[in-house]
Amino acid sequence: MRHLNDTFLKAARGEKTDYTPVWFMRQAGRSQPEYRKLKEKYSLFEITHHPEICAYVTRLPVEQYDVDAAILYKDIMSPLPSIGVDVDIKSGIGPVISNPIRSLQDVEKLGEIDPESDVPYVLETIRLLTEEQLNVPLIGFAGAPFTLASYMIEGGPSKNYNKTKAFMYAEPKAWFALMDKLADMTITYVRSQVKAGAKAIQIFDSWVGALNVSDYRTFIKPVMERIFSELRSEGVPLIMFGVGASHLAKEWHDLPLDVVGLDWRTQIAEAREMGLTKTLQGNLDPAILLAPWEFIEERTKAILDQGLASPGHIFNLGHGVFPEVNPDTLKRLTAFVHEYTAR
């Protein structure tokens, strides 16, 4: 039986650890030369449909950087085709949806996901990794309803989410119906990932920072409450993350989850002062990875010192690794975090 390094899981549950665990959002793929070589031959969707290749991409950063968790390589769009959303990931643009949601009728047409028959390759990748390949926990993930809905309503990426918000305000009945459909899909999809072997789950509400607190409470929080309440019974740590959403951190903290992910705009100490007592994850600005090492180290120390001041910190970036980052920097950073916090 392989020994599992469970430092990340302990930290997620707020337990004492020998050092601060570290993993990086978008650590799989992006800046790795091996991955770039693969991308010359395969698209993102093709990689995720080949369990052996997908497992390799997921596993690579663990082997190269010595991080304390792996995150499944896939896209938040992966489950949408199974409920009837016609999505294509276009290079240089992102997800493009050719049948956007415009009415309650469109919402009612959406189907349900059956993970074993709709996304068997995702579950097979998880099984390969957790049964044979990894010595650290695998984090599964899903997109949150607001972020998925924003793509489904806008028809693709957006800078301001005007159509999404307009739909939310003008068509509340259709909006809540859409939230429920997406919540059902997310719960079923996540449960299948845990059953296949995922040891923690991160919900990405990447774009929900576009909403103010009052709209979040009205239009989003009830559905997030339901998702996390239902996933509680799976017995794995649940993590919440979004970008530019620091003003919502207290709202997330109220939800039945374990870890609040912070982007770089809010310091760990500030979040603690706001009354957040749960484990915090983050939060080096990814752009700093392009700075000289002395600067990276100085900024990392400041985050780690704040994290060490109270139990429950997982070191991460405030958003994902981007392609220009040198993999050696991530390796050096992981080693630094481990050494600096060893206790």
N, C-alpha and C positions, 0 to 999 in steps of 0.2 A: 504493500500500500504506500503510495506516495505521501510524503509529509506535506501538509498544506500550511503555508505561511498565512495565519489568520489575523495578522496585526491590523489590517485594514478593517476587518469585520469587528474586531474588538473596539477600535476607535469609533466606528460608526455607531456602536451600541453605547458609547460613552464610558467604556471600561479602560482600565490602566493598560498602557502599552510600553514596550521597552524603548521605543523611539516613535517619532511621528511618521506614520505611513504616507506614501506618496504615489499618485498616479496622475496622468495628464489627459485631459479631455482631448480627443482626436489624436491620441498617441499612436493609434493604429493607422498606418498609411501616411498620407500627407508628405512628411519631409524625408521619409526613408528611401534611399536609392533602390533597394530591392523592390519596394512597392511601386516606385515610378517605372521600373522595368516591366512589372506586371501590367501597369496601366497602359503601356504601349500596345498590349495585346487584348486586354479585357476592359470593359466598362465597369462602373461601380455595380450596376445591377448584375452583370455577368459574374463578377467576383463573389457577390453575396449568394448567387445561385449555385456556386461550386463549393460545397462544404470543406473540401481539403484545402483549397486555395484561401478561402475565407478564414479558416482556422489558422493557417500559416500567417496571414496578415495580422490577425488578432494576437497571436502568440509572440510575434517578432519583437515588439517593444519590451515585453517582459524579459526576454532573453538578452536583448541588447542594453536596456537601461536599468534592469534589476528593480523595476517598480513593484509595488505591493498588491496590485490588482490589474486584471486585464479588462478592457471593455470591448464588448462584441463589435466587430466591424460590420456595420450596416447603416442604413439610412432611416430617419424617422418616417419616411414615406413607405417603407417596405410593406406594412400591412394594408395600405389603402387600396391597391388594386383588388384585393379580395372582397371588399365591400362595394365595388363598382366604380371606383374613382380611376379615371384614365390618366395616369401620371407618367411623365417621361422626365428623366434627369438629363437636362441639356448642358453640355460642357460650357463653362463660362457664364451660365445663367443660373442653373439650379433646377429645382422641380418645376415643371410646367404641366398644368392640368387643362385638358381640352374640354372637359365637361363641368365647368364651375357651377357652384351652388347659387341659385338665384331666388328660390322660393321654397315654401313648405313642401310642395310636391317633389321637388328635387331631393329634399332631405328624406322624404318617405320612401323614395326609390332605393335608397342605400340598403345594402344587404348586411349580413352578419359574417363574422370571420370564423372559420373552422381551421385553427392553426395546423393540425396534423395533415390536412389535405391542401390547405392554401399556402402555407409557408413551411413545408417540411424541411427545406434546405436550411432554414434558420435553426430549427430544432436539432437537426443533424449536426450542424456546426457546433452548437452548444454541447451536445453529447460527446463529440470528438474531443473537444477541448477539456471538458470537465472530467471525463472518464479516463483519458489517456495522456493529455499533453501538458496541462498547467499544474504548477505547484503554488499558485496564488488564486484567490477567488476570482470568478468571472462575474463582471457586472453586466446584466442585461439592461435593456432600456426601451423606452417608448416615448413618442411625442405626446405632449399634453393636448387636450381638446382645443384650446384657443389657438395654439400655434398651427395645428393641423387644419383647423377651420380657416385660419387666415390664408393658407395656400389654396384651400378648396374654394374660397369665395373670391379671392383676388385672381385666381388662375395661375399664380406663380409668386415669386418673391415680391415683396413690396417694401417701400421705404417708410410709408406712413399709415398703412392699414386703414385707409379711409373707407373703402368698400366694406371691409369687415366690420368696422365700428358702426357704419350706417345700417348694415343688416341687423346688427345686434340691437341698436336703438329702435329701428323702424319695424322690425319683424321679431319681437320677443318670443312669440310662440314657436316660430320656425327655429330661432336661435337655440332655445332650450331643448327642442326636439333634436337638433344637431348635436348639442352637447351630450345628450343622453346616448345617442347612437355611437358617438366617438368614445364615450366612457365605457359602454358595453364592449366595444372592440378592444380598447386598451386593457381592460380588466382580463378579458379572455386571453389576449395575446401575451400579457405579462405572466399570467398564471402558467401558460404553456412553457414559457422560458424558464420559470423556476422549476417546474416539473422536469424539464430537460437537464437541469443542473446549475442554472444561474444562482449565485449566492447572494446577490444584492441587486437592486433595481434603481436606476436613475430615471426620473421623469424630466424630460427637457421641455420647459415652456419657454422656448428661446425668445419669443417675441412678445410675451405678455406684459413686459415693461412698458409697452405702448399705452397701457390703461392706467388710470388713476386708481387710488385705493377704493374709493366709493364704488366705481364701476366693477372693480375686481370682486368686491364683496357681493354685489348684486348678481353679476352675470357669470362669474367664474368659480368663486369659492365653493358654492354648493356642489358643483360637479367634482371638484378636486377632493372635497370632503368625502364624497361617495367612493371615488376611486381608491383613495388611501385607506378608508375604513374597510373596504372589501378586500384589499390586498394585505391588510394586517395579518389575516389568518395564515398567510403563506410563511410567516416566521422568518423573513429575510429583511435586512435593513433597507429602508426606503429613503431615497435621496431626491431632493427637489432642486432644480437649477433653471435659471433664466438669465438673460443678459439685459443690463440696464434696468434691473427690477429691484434695486436695493430698497426702494420705498415700499415694496411688498414683502420684505423679509419677515416682518412681524406677522403678517397674514399667513405666510407659509409655516411659521413656527407654531401657529395655532392648530395646524392640520395634524392628523395622526401619522406623522412620519418621523424619521430618526435623524436625518442630516439636512441642514440648510446649506445649499451651495451659494457662495457669494461671488459676484464678479469683482473686478479690481477697484470699483468706485467706492466701496465701503470697506473700512478696515475691520479686522477681526475684533479689535478692542471696541470699536464703535458699535458693532453688532451686540457685543456683550453688554455694553452700556444701555442699549435699547431694550435689554431684558431677555435676549436670546440665550437660553441655557442648554439647548440641544447641541449636538456635535455640529461644528461648522467646517465646511470644505472650501478650500481656496488658498490664496487668490492673487497670485502674481500676474500682473499684466503681461500677456503673451508677447507684446512688443519688446519688453525688457530682455527677452531671450536673444535679441539681436545686438544688445549693448555689450561693452567689454565685461569680462568675467567679474572684475572687482565690483562693478555696479550691480550685476546680477546677485552676487553674494550679499552685498549690503542690503538690498531690498528683500532678499529671501530671509536674512537674519531677522529683520524687523517683523516680518509676518510670523516667523517661527517663535520669536519671543512672545508675541501676543498670543499665539496659539498655546504655548506652554503655560501661560499664566492661569489657565483653567482647563480642566479635563475636556477631551473631545475635540481634537483637531485633525483633519486630514489635509495634507498639503496638496495643492493642485494649482492650475492656472485659473485666471478669472474668465477665460474663454478657451477655445481650442488652439492647439498647436497649428501654426500655418506653414505652408510649404517651404518658405525660405529658412526655417530654423535648422541649424546644424544638429544632427542627431547626437554628436559628441557632447554638445551643450546639455542636452537632456540627461545623458548618462552622468555627466559630471555633477549636474544639479541634484539628481537622485542621491548620489553618493554623499554629497554635501549635506542634504537634509537628514539622511540617516546618521551621519557622523555627528553633526551639530546637536541633534536631539537625543542621542543615545543616553539612557539614564539607568 
